[in-house]
């Protein structure tokens, strides 16, 4: 894997890197566009059908579709020219958003357009994360993912808030046009900001090539354990968050705000404050922090206390950055886009499935007890994975130390 020779040392240094700026800006524009469109489309579908189920599929179905991209065409993340593919993905998103306005679609057709766009975008995520690992020094990857995560959180807040405000003033169609413009801007940002890199490996893009890479990912014990750790505990805790509204009703906003603040604080600390050694040490206990506070929901805490617990717990999401750093270290350069894209798609899909599971279980035992059950399951999975993850962390640390020793001797 080719990298520049120097570490850019923090967020400010990262933004001096032209290709990182383009990747960050393109991703931020895409998140803002899809967030605005999601709320607008959910509003439109509910107004046309009155169906809570179809509205939920419209807004959250795309997260589940991403795993289909990981299992079919994710090899394109490494076998196709990355700049062309990223620009093409942005163009498809722009077209899908504009199509919601230009054509008088029935709700079912609108949902199909959304799911097709989500499928294409899942492949774009593999291109983006693989390119990020390629163009930056290895030590900058966690800082870069932290900066990207912060932009996602902020853009989601901005996108939802903007759409909610604008929908009070203009039509849903005009909001779609605004979202399409934002998505369209990411095309020139990507095309002119990213160099024309060659594909990372040769091979025909398709299901066979995708599954060849996926088998390598899933049959290697160290990376298989990392994939489970990245997807299952996080997904189960996302299911806890999906029950904030049933738990708190109209007073649920503080829980969502506290959770977002906790996640952002953890990302910044992990990416900007801790050293590589500190990240490896903190990842183990952050996985426990992610679930432990939610066990207190067995006592039905008040909304203010529940918000504090949610904020503390969501700091634990920062363990993802440490685990992604290990995954990058273990991934061959020619598979980086596919592996990181598959990880992203699988993680988001697990979150969507866990949210559906949480809603189903809450109908039987209630939201507070469901939160406790999901948190306990997350905790058990994390503890069972600890021996394998400890071995992986130690092996990567020893390999890095050996490489430093060889470089020093040379």
C-alpha positions in Angstrom: 0.0 0.0 0.0 1.5 3.3 -1.0 1.5 6.2 1.4 3.0 9.6 1.7 6.0 9.7 3.9 5.0 12.0 6.7 2.1 11.9 9.2 -0.1 14.9 8.9 -0.6 15.2 12.7 -4.2 15.9 13.5 -7.2 17.4 11.8 -5.6 20.6 10.6 -2.7 18.7 9.0 -5.2 16.3 7.3 -7.0 19.2 5.7 -3.8 20.3 4.0 -3.9 17.1 2.1 -5.8 17.8 -1.2 -7.2 14.3 -1.7 -8.3 14.0 1.9 -10.2 17.3 1.6 -11.9 16.0 -1.5 -12.9 12.7 0.1 -14.1 14.5 3.3 -16.1 17.1 1.4 -17.6 14.6 -1.0 -18.7 12.4 1.9 -20.1 15.3 3.9 -22.1 16.5 0.9 -23.5 13.0 0.3 -24.5 12.5 3.9 -26.3 15.9 4.0 -28.1 15.1 0.8 -29.2 11.6 1.8 -30.3 12.7 5.2 -32.4 15.5 3.8 -33.9 13.2 1.2 -34.6 10.5 3.8 -36.7 12.7 6.0 -38.5 14.3 2.9 -39.2 10.9 1.3 -40.4 9.4 4.6 -42.8 12.3 5.0 -44.0 12.0 1.4 -44.5 8.2 1.6 -46.4 8.4 4.9 -48.6 11.2 3.5 -49.4 9.0 0.4 -49.9 5.7 2.2 -50.4 6.3 5.9 -48.2 3.2 6.4 -45.7 3.3 9.2 -44.1 0.1 7.8 -43.5 1.6 4.3 -42.2 4.8 5.9 -39.7 2.8 8.0 -38.6 0.8 4.9 -38.1 4.0 3.0 -36.0 5.6 5.7 -34.1 2.6 7.1 -34.2 0.0 4.3 -31.1 1.4 2.6 -29.0 0.4 5.6 -30.0 -3.2 5.1 -29.5 -3.2 1.3 -25.8 -2.3 1.8 -24.9 -5.9 2.7 -26.1 -6.9 -0.8 -23.5 -4.6 -2.3 -20.8 -6.1 -0.1 -21.7 -9.6 -1.3 -22.0 -8.9 -5.0 -20.0 -6.1 -6.5 -17.8 -4.8 -3.7 -14.7 -6.1 -5.6 -15.2 -3.0 -7.8 -13.8 -0.9 -4.9 -10.3 -2.4 -5.8 -10.6 -3.4 -9.5 -12.1 -0.2 -10.9 -10.5 3.3 -11.2 -11.4 4.9 -7.8 -11.9 8.5 -9.0 -14.2 7.4 -11.9 -16.2 5.1 -9.6 -16.7 7.7 -6.8 -17.8 10.3 -9.3 -20.1 7.8 -10.9 -21.7 6.9 -7.5 -22.3 10.6 -6.8 -23.9 11.0 -10.2 -26.2 8.1 -9.6 -27.3 9.6 -6.2 -27.9 12.9 -7.9 -30.0 11.2 -10.6 -32.0 9.2 -8.0 -32.8 12.4 -6.0 -33.8 14.3 -9.1 -35.9 11.4 -10.3 -38.1 11.6 -7.2 -39.1 15.1 -8.4 -39.2 14.7 -12.2 -41.4 11.6 -12.3 -44.8 11.0 -10.7 -43.8 7.8 -8.9 -46.0 5.6 -6.8 -44.7 4.8 -3.3 -43.4 1.4 -4.3 -41.4 2.9 -7.2 -40.0 5.5 -4.9 -38.8 2.8 -2.5 -37.2 0.8 -5.3 -35.3 4.0 -6.5 -34.0 4.5 -2.9 -32.9 0.9 -2.5 -31.1 0.9 -5.9 -29.3 4.1 -5.0 -28.3 2.6 -1.6 -26.9 -0.4 -3.3 -24.7 1.7 -5.6 -23.6 3.9 -2.6 -22.5 0.9 -0.6 -19.9 0.2 -3.3 -18.8 3.8 -3.2 -18.1 3.4 0.6 -15.6 0.7 -0.2 -13.9 2.9 -2.7 -13.8 5.8 -0.3 -12.3 3.9 2.7 -9.8 2.0 0.5 -8.6 5.2 -1.1 -8.4 6.9 2.3 -6.1 4.1 3.5 -4.0 4.3 0.3 -3.3 8.1 0.1 -2.5 8.8 3.8 0.3 7.6 6.0 -0.7 4.5 7.9 -0.6 6.4 11.2 -3.1 8.9 10.0 -5.9 6.4 9.2 -7.6 6.6 12.6 -7.4 10.4 12.7 -8.9 10.5 9.2 -11.7 8.1 10.0 -12.4 10.1 13.2 -12.7 13.3 11.1 -15.0 11.5 8.7 -17.1 10.2 11.5 -17.4 13.7 13.0 -18.6 15.0 9.6 -21.2 12.2 9.3 -22.6 13.0 12.8 -22.7 16.8 12.1 -24.1 16.5 8.6 -26.8 14.1 9.8 -27.9 16.7 12.4 -27.7 19.5 9.9 -29.5 17.5 7.2 -32.4 16.5 9.5 -32.6 20.0 10.9 -32.5 21.7 7.5 -35.1 19.4 6.0 -37.4 19.7 9.0 -37.2 23.5 8.7 -37.4 23.8 4.9 -40.4 21.4 4.8 -42.3 24.0 6.8 -41.6 26.6 4.1 -41.5 24.8 0.8 -42.7 21.6 -0.9 -41.1 18.2 -0.6 -40.1 18.4 -4.2 -38.0 21.5 -3.6 -36.3 19.8 -0.7 -35.4 17.0 -3.1 -34.0 19.5 -5.6 -31.8 21.0 -2.8 -30.6 17.5 -1.9 -29.9 16.7 -5.5 -27.8 19.9 -5.8 -25.7 18.9 -2.8 -25.2 15.4 -4.2 -24.3 16.9 -7.6 -21.6 19.2 -6.1 -19.8 16.1 -4.9 -19.1 15.1 -8.5 -16.7 17.9 -9.4 -15.3 17.9 -5.9 -14.4 14.2 -6.4 -13.2 14.5 -10.0 -11.0 17.5 -9.5 -9.8 16.8 -6.0 -8.7 13.2 -6.3 -5.8 12.0 -8.5 -6.4 9.4 -11.2 -5.2 6.3 -9.2 -4.9 3.0 -10.9 -7.0 0.1 -9.5 -5.4 -1.7 -6.6 -5.7 -5.1 -8.2 -6.5 -6.7 -11.5 -9.5 -8.9 -12.1 -13.0 -8.8 -13.4 -15.5 -6.9 -11.3 -18.3 -9.3 -10.3 -19.7 -11.7 -7.8 -16.9 -14.3 -8.2 -14.2 -11.8 -7.6 -16.1 -10.3 -4.7 -16.5 -13.6 -3.0 -12.9 -14.5 -3.5 -12.0 -11.5 -1.4 -14.8 -12.0 1.1 -13.6 -15.6 1.7 -10.1 -14.3 2.5 -11.7 -11.9 4.9 -14.0 -14.3 6.7 -11.8 -17.4 6.8 -8.8 -15.7 8.4 -9.4 -16.0 12.2 -8.0 -12.6 13.1 -10.0 -10.6 10.6 -13.1 -12.8 11.2 -13.1 -11.9 14.9 -12.6 -8.2 14.1 -15.6 -8.3 11.7 -17.8 -9.8 14.4 -16.5 -7.3 17.0 -17.2 -4.4 14.6 -20.7 -5.5 13.6 -22.5 -7.4 16.4 -21.9 -5.4 19.7 -22.4 -2.1 17.9 -25.5 -3.3 16.1 -27.1 -4.5 19.4 -26.4 -1.2 21.1 -27.9 0.6 18.0 -31.0 -1.5 18.8 -31.0 0.1 22.2 -30.9 3.5 20.7 -33.8 2.6 18.4 -36.0 2.3 21.5 -35.4 5.8 22.8 -38.7 7.1 21.5 -40.8 4.2 22.9 -38.9 4.6 26.2 -39.2 8.3 26.6 -42.0 9.3 24.2 -42.0 13.0 23.3 -39.1 13.6 25.7 -36.7 11.4 23.8 -34.7 14.2 22.2 -32.2 14.6 25.1 -31.3 10.9 24.8 -30.5 11.2 21.1 -28.5 14.4 21.6 -26.6 12.9 24.5 -25.8 9.8 22.5 -24.6 11.9 19.5 -22.4 14.0 21.8 -20.9 10.9 23.5 -20.1 9.3 20.1 -18.5 12.5 18.9 -16.5 12.9 22.1 -15.2 9.3 21.8 -14.3 9.7 18.1 -12.3 12.9 18.8 -10.5 11.4 21.8 -9.6 8.2 20.0 -8.6 10.0 16.8 -6.9 13.1 18.1 -5.8 12.6 21.7 -4.6 9.0 22.1 -1.4 7.5 20.8 -1.5 4.2 18.8 -0.6 2.4 22.0 -3.3 4.2 23.9 -5.8 3.4 21.2 -5.0 -0.3 21.5 -5.3 -0.3 25.2 -8.5 1.7 25.3 -10.3 -0.4 22.7 -10.8 -3.3 25.0 -12.5 -1.4 27.8 -14.4 0.9 25.4 -16.2 -2.2 24.0 -17.5 -2.8 27.6 -18.4 0.8 28.1 -20.5 0.7 25.0 -23.1 -1.7 26.6 -22.6 -1.5 30.4 -24.5 1.8 31.2 -27.6 0.5 29.3 -28.0 -2.3 31.9 -29.1 0.4 34.4 -32.3 0.8 32.3 -33.6 -2.2 34.3 -34.5 0.3 37.0 -36.3 2.6 34.5 -34.2 5.7 35.0 -35.7 9.2 34.6 -35.1 10.9 31.2 -32.2 13.1 32.4 -30.4 10.1 34.0 -31.2 8.0 30.9 -29.6 10.7 28.8 -26.5 10.7 30.9 -26.2 6.9 30.7 -26.7 7.0 26.9 -24.0 9.6 26.5 -21.5 7.6 28.6 -22.3 4.4 26.7 -22.0 6.0 23.2 -18.4 7.1 24.0 -17.8 3.3 23.6 -18.5 3.5 19.9 -14.9 4.8 19.6 -13.7 1.3 19.9 -14.7 0.9 16.3 -11.8 3.2 15.3 -9.3 1.1 17.1 -10.7 -2.1 15.6 -10.7 -0.5 12.1 -7.0 0.4 12.6 -6.3 -3.2 13.3 -8.3 -4.3 10.2 -6.3 -1.9 8.0 -3.1 -3.3 9.4 -4.1 -6.9 8.7 -5.6 -6.3 5.2 -3.5 -6.8 2.0 -3.3 -3.5 0.1 -5.0 -5.0 -3.0 -8.1 -5.9 -0.9 -8.3 -2.7 1.2 -11.3 -1.2 -0.6 -13.3 -4.3 -0.6 -12.6 -5.3 3.0 -13.3 -1.8 4.4 -16.4 -1.5 2.3 -17.6 -4.9 3.4 -17.0 -3.9 7.0 -18.9 -0.7 6.7 -21.8 -2.3 4.9 -22.0 -5.2 7.3 -21.9 -2.9 10.3 -24.7 -0.7 9.1 -26.8 -3.7 8.1 -26.4 -5.2 11.6 -27.5 -1.9 13.1 -30.6 -1.9 10.9 -31.4 -5.6 11.7 -30.9 -4.9 15.4 -33.3 -2.0 15.3 -35.9 -4.2 13.7 -35.3 -6.9 16.4 -35.5 -4.3 19.1 -38.9 -3.1 17.9 -40.2 -6.6 17.7 -39.0 -7.6 21.1 -40.2 -4.4 22.7 -43.7 -5.2 21.7 -43.5 -8.3 24.0 -41.4 -7.2 27.0 -41.4 -3.4 26.8 -38.7 -1.0 25.7 -36.7 -0.8 29.0 -36.3 -4.5 29.4 -35.5 -4.9 25.7 -32.7 -2.3 26.1 -31.3 -4.3 29.0 -31.5 -7.6 27.0 -29.7 -6.1 24.0 -27.0 -4.5 26.1 -26.4 -7.7 28.0 -26.1 -9.6 24.7 -23.6 -7.0 23.4 -21.6 -7.3 26.6 -21.5 -11.1 26.4 -20.4 -11.0 22.7 -17.6 -8.5 23.5 -16.3 -10.5 26.4 -16.3 -13.8 24.3 -14.3 -12.0 21.6 -11.7 -10.6 24.1 -9.2 -13.5 23.9 -9.1 -13.5 20.0 -8.9 -9.7 19.8 -6.2 -9.6 22.4 -4.1 -12.1 20.4 -4.7 -10.0 17.3 -3.7 -6.7 19.0 -0.6 -8.3 20.4 0.4 -9.8 17.1 0.0 -6.4 15.2 1.9 -4.6 18.0 4.8 -7.1 17.8 4.9 -6.8 14.0 5.0 -3.0 14.2 7.7 -3.1 16.8 9.8 -5.5 14.7 9.3 -3.2 11.6 10.5 -0.2 13.6 13.5 -2.1 14.8 14.4 -3.2 11.2 14.0 0.4 10.0 16.2 1.7 12.8 18.9 -0.9 12.1 18.8 0.1 8.4 
